[in-house]
Amino acid sequence: MTFFKSFLASCLGIFVSFILLMLVFFIFLVSSSSQPLPDVKENSVLTIEMSGNLPARILPSPFETYFDPAAANKLSLVTLKENLAKAAADDRIKGVWIKANLMSAPWANLEQAYDHLKEYKESGKFLYFSTDDIGMNEQSYYLATVADSVFSPPYTNFEFDGFISQFTFYTDMLDKIGVEPEIFRVGKYKSAVEPFLETSASPESRQQISEILNAATSTFSEAVAAKTGSSVEEITKLLNSAPVNRLETAHEFGLIDDLLFENEVENLIKERVGLTIDDDLNRISFKNYGQIPAASAGVDSPSTFDRIAVIYADGAIMPDLGTDNPLGSSGTITAENIQKQVNEALNSSSVKAIVVHINSPGGSATTSDLIWNTLKTASEKKPVVASMGGVAASGGYYMAMGADTIVANANTITGSIGIFNLLFNVKELTEDKIGLDFEIVKTHQYADLLDLTTPFTPTEGRIIQQNVENGYEVFLNRVAEAREMTRDEVHELAQGRVWTGSAAQEVGLVDEIGSIDDAIAIAAEMAGMEEYRIENYPKQKGLFEVLMSGTEAKVYSYLNSWFPFTSHEEVKNLRMLMNQPAGQNWMILPTEISIR
């Protein structure tokens, strides 16, 4: 048996080495063959495909960049701003044609994209929106309201019926399989644990979700009213009307400018740029145009070497358990990763200020505290500004307390100053359902405090509850110090309550309402900079660095990420909570607040 094990291990090692050598050889061939930049012809139109999510930034894996030089130019808020700025200045680009259908981006991200499109419009060049057989929803149409004209095929879908946010509850499922959640929390608004306790939402939970929905509705309705010249009341009436023949109604109401097929829209654009119908329209795709240097498009770059470091922190806040995906983003925020990015920025003499863009529902309380300390310490050396994205709640808000200034979008989901501990008693599942019996031998009274096969005694429950309350007090004091409030003033705003960015500013939890560009401008002012360049973190990893750093745990993580069920945010958060070490205190929103 030992011989066979050694033989198989040797065969596996040879196979893996062979694959790695083949990869290195192939990559060498690909990288050694230089590819010319895309050709931007005169009288061109920049075409952009918009669908699904619109993240703040995309960091492709090293494999993607080697095989596809344009992989780094996938649609994100960063690349959208860059390409639109180039298109506005580039004499070869006559206009932008956006083809959009269903979008699912957070409203804070949509607000920022809306501003980028408005800035491009100041160039005087045209901006057209059209859709396809899928049709547009409210999110995509919100962006379309900036356009000169919006087109749709005569027969397709057009979603214009308001917004919903759906709650998911696991209580009945856990009852059926014999698992009892043991939950300890602080704050009447800490509704994050409701999915494990209830089968319907509490009044407090409904209240805060309604406020978030109403804020998104207001942003949307005002944009539609501005395009159509109608009042917000008229838009509300249309949203409440029965969605029968919605596309025809939208056309009659002025939401859609004309019902045209794609070839007819193309002919219209040809006429706009001075071509005949028989002429070919010169198009350049978003990804290809992203490879065009800004200077060759006519965009002046600052001559200074001074930099503002923009650190993108995206995902749940988790302890580093050594399971990062080696080929790309891990999808989590760890104290080690933030420390690495901050140190790199602090050690760079050209970096004069730091902006941390936070898009996180929170996570581990202890990890959040480590990140808070990292940012707080950094702020003593260089200005640090927190820029909140789609969501910066619980631990995401906690880490922002280390910054000098906090900037949020009007529709950022933030606050949720609260804490809980989620444990599971699996006694019924293991003993009654599947027939496993356990016996514990321990050395001290509380050695089995976190054992999941027995329910908590009243004394044990009080211990964990006290630990949760202690963590809540730490959270309150961190916020009180940063926001110059008393502990009791913060407590009135806390208790797990979720706020929109605008509401958070009104009660003093946020300093400014604005985008990441506004946060960068504030950081520049704090550092006394008039000219500066942006340096984004984390930086792209090299493929050789990745190949040399792979471990068994990292390979497992990468393969695990291929399974489709891991992509749903609620499932990912639930799996994350159940897979982490028992006893962690959490500052997180396990139920995704998704507006659609």
JOGIZI-V344382 format. One line per field, one symbol per residue. burial: I if it has 9 or more other C-alpha atoms within 8 Angstrom, else O. A space follows every 10 residues. Layout:
BEGIN
burial = ???
END
This chain:
BEGIN
burial = OOOOOOOOOO OOOOOOOOOI OOOOOOIOOI OOOOOOOOOO OOIIIIIIOI IOOIIIIIOI IIOIIIOOOI IIIIIIIOII IIIIIIIIII OIIIIIIIII IIIIIIIIII IIIIOIIIOI IOOOIIIIII IIOIIIIIII IIIIIIIOII IIIOOIIIII OOOOIOOOII IOOIIOOIII IOIIIIIIII IIIIIIIIIO IOOIIIOIIO IIIOIIIOOI IIIIIIIIOI OIOOIIOOIO OOOOOIIOOI IOOOIIIOII IIOOIIIOOI IOOOIOOOOO IIOIIIIIII IIOIOOIIIO OOOOOIIIII IIIIIIIIOO OOIIIIIIIO OIIIIOOIIO IIOOIIOOOO IIIIIIIIII IIIIIOIIII IIIIIIIIIO OIIIIIIIII IIIIIIIIII IIIIOIIIII IIIIIIIIII IIIIIIIIII IIIOOOOOOO OOOOOOOOOO OIIOOOOOOI IOOIIOOIIO IIOOIIIIII IIIOIOIOII IOIIIIIIII IIOIIOOOII IOIIIIOIII OIIIIIIOOO OIIOOIIOOO OOOOOIOOOI OOOIIIIIOO IOOOOIIOOI IIIIOOOOOO OOOIIIIIII IOOOIO
END
